[in-house]
Amino acid sequence: MVTVVLIIHIMIAAALVAVVLLQRSEGGALGIGGGGGGFLTGRGTANLLTRTTAGLAAAFFVTSMILTIMAQRETAPPSIFSEPAAQQQGTEGAPKQGETPRGGILDRLQPSGPAVPEGR
């Protein structure tokens, strides 16, 4: 579900960029743009592009909020600060004789050889 909303969000963002770039520049900033005879000139197209921009911006904000809510609902791994101190020190979670040790992948790795070459 997150993937579907994310794809829709990306398509809305791309359309929003395209619609903003199609709008006629008001001139000013660095002296670029604002010349006569643009691609879509006239009052009707400016109104259409303005409404389209507003609709896409609203859709962008809605999908952003939906993605945020969906991300918060996913279960996060527990924090190391939420475990009791005895479990963190390994006194209760230590493996008994004959058991394989629990832990991360680094705990399961076996050394492949000496860390420092001999003779040094």
C-alpha contacts under 8 A as a table, 3 or more apart, distances in Angstrom:
res1	aa1	res2	aa2	distance
1	M	4	V	5.25
1	M	5	V	6.45
2	V	5	V	5.24
2	V	6	L	5.98
2	V	67	L	6.95
2	V	70	M	7.02
3	T	6	L	4.98
3	T	7	I	6.12
4	V	7	I	5.24
4	V	8	I	6.30
5	V	8	I	5.08
5	V	9	H	6.02
5	V	63	T	6.86
5	V	66	I	7.91
5	V	67	L	7.06
6	L	9	H	4.91
6	L	10	I	6.22
6	L	63	T	7.89
6	L	67	L	7.25
7	I	10	I	5.15
7	I	11	M	6.26
8	I	11	M	5.13
8	I	12	I	6.17
8	I	63	T	7.87
9	H	12	I	5.15
9	H	13	A	6.20
9	H	60	F	6.39
9	H	63	T	5.83
9	H	64	S	7.30
10	I	13	A	5.02
10	I	14	A	6.22
11	M	14	A	5.17
11	M	15	A	6.18
12	I	15	A	5.10
12	I	16	L	6.01
12	I	56	L	6.39
12	I	59	A	7.22
12	I	60	F	6.22
13	A	16	L	5.03
13	A	17	V	6.26
13	A	56	L	7.91
13	A	60	F	6.67
14	A	17	V	5.19
14	A	18	A	6.29
15	A	18	A	5.04
15	A	19	V	6.12
15	A	56	L	7.54
16	L	19	V	5.19
16	L	20	V	6.12
16	L	53	T	6.37
16	L	56	L	5.87
16	L	57	A	6.97
17	V	20	V	5.23
17	V	21	L	6.20
18	A	21	L	5.17
18	A	22	L	6.29
19	V	22	L	5.10
19	V	23	Q	6.60
19	V	49	L	6.70
19	V	52	T	7.45
19	V	53	T	6.38
20	V	23	Q	5.45
20	V	49	L	7.99
20	V	53	T	6.85
22	L	39	F	7.66
22	L	40	L	7.54
22	L	49	L	7.95
23	Q	40	L	7.63
23	Q	46	A	7.02
23	Q	49	L	6.68
24	R	33	G	7.96
24	R	34	G	6.86
24	R	38	G	6.78
24	R	40	L	7.49
24	R	41	T	7.40
24	R	46	A	7.66
25	S	33	G	5.61
25	S	34	G	4.94
26	E	33	G	7.36
26	E	34	G	5.28
27	G	30	L	7.96
27	G	31	G	6.37
27	G	32	I	6.41
27	G	33	G	5.41
27	G	34	G	4.31
27	G	35	G	7.74
28	G	31	G	5.50
28	G	32	I	7.37
28	G	34	G	7.86
29	A	32	I	7.31
35	G	38	G	7.14
37	G	41	T	6.52
38	G	41	T	5.55
40	L	45	T	6.30
40	L	46	A	7.81
41	T	45	T	6.54
41	T	46	A	7.28
42	G	45	T	5.83
42	G	46	A	6.57
43	R	46	A	5.26
43	R	47	N	6.34
44	G	47	N	5.21
44	G	48	L	6.26
45	T	48	L	4.94
45	T	49	L	5.99
46	A	49	L	5.14
46	A	50	T	5.98
47	N	50	T	5.09
47	N	51	R	6.20
48	L	51	R	5.24
48	L	52	T	6.07
49	L	52	T	4.97
49	L	53	T	5.97
50	T	53	T	5.11
50	T	54	A	6.22
51	R	54	A	5.09
51	R	55	G	6.17
52	T	55	G	5.12
52	T	56	L	6.09
53	T	56	L	5.19
53	T	57	A	5.98
54	A	57	A	5.09
54	A	58	A	6.18
55	G	58	A	5.17
55	G	59	A	6.22
56	L	59	A	5.00
56	L	60	F	6.00
57	A	60	F	4.96
57	A	61	F	6.30
58	A	61	F	5.22
58	A	62	V	6.23
59	A	62	V	5.05
59	A	63	T	6.13
60	F	63	T	5.32
60	F	64	S	6.08
61	F	64	S	4.98
61	F	65	M	6.23
62	V	65	M	5.21
62	V	66	I	6.20
63	T	66	I	4.94
63	T	67	L	6.07
64	S	67	L	5.22
64	S	68	T	6.25
65	M	68	T	5.02
65	M	69	I	6.20
66	I	69	I	5.17
66	I	70	M	6.12
67	L	70	M	5.08
67	L	71	A	6.06
68	T	71	A	5.13
68	T	72	Q	6.32
69	I	72	Q	5.23
69	I	73	R	6.44
70	M	73	R	5.28
70	M	74	E	6.75
71	A	74	E	5.59
72	Q	75	T	7.79
78	P	82	S	7.05
79	S	82	S	5.45
79	S	83	E	7.38
80	I	83	E	5.79
80	I	88	Q	7.84
81	F	84	P	7.84
83	E	87	Q	6.69
83	E	88	Q	6.89
84	P	87	Q	5.67
84	P	88	Q	6.69
85	A	88	Q	5.09
85	A	89	Q	6.39
86	A	89	Q	5.36
86	A	90	G	6.57
86	A	91	T	6.03
86	A	92	E	6.51
87	Q	90	G	5.19
87	Q	91	T	6.33
87	Q	92	E	5.63
87	Q	93	G	6.03
88	Q	91	T	7.94
90	G	93	G	5.05
90	G	94	A	5.43
91	T	94	A	5.77
94	A	101	P	7.31
95	P	99	E	5.71
95	P	100	T	6.62
95	P	101	P	5.39
95	P	102	R	7.17
96	K	99	E	5.55
101	P	107	D	7.60
101	P	108	R	7.49
102	R	107	D	7.69
103	G	106	L	7.86
103	G	107	D	5.86
103	G	108	R	7.46
104	G	107	D	5.46
104	G	108	R	6.94
105	I	108	R	5.25
105	I	109	L	6.56
106	L	109	L	5.38
111	P	114	P	7.67
114	P	117	P	6.46
114	P	118	E	8.00
116	V	120	R	7.70
117	P	120	R	6.56
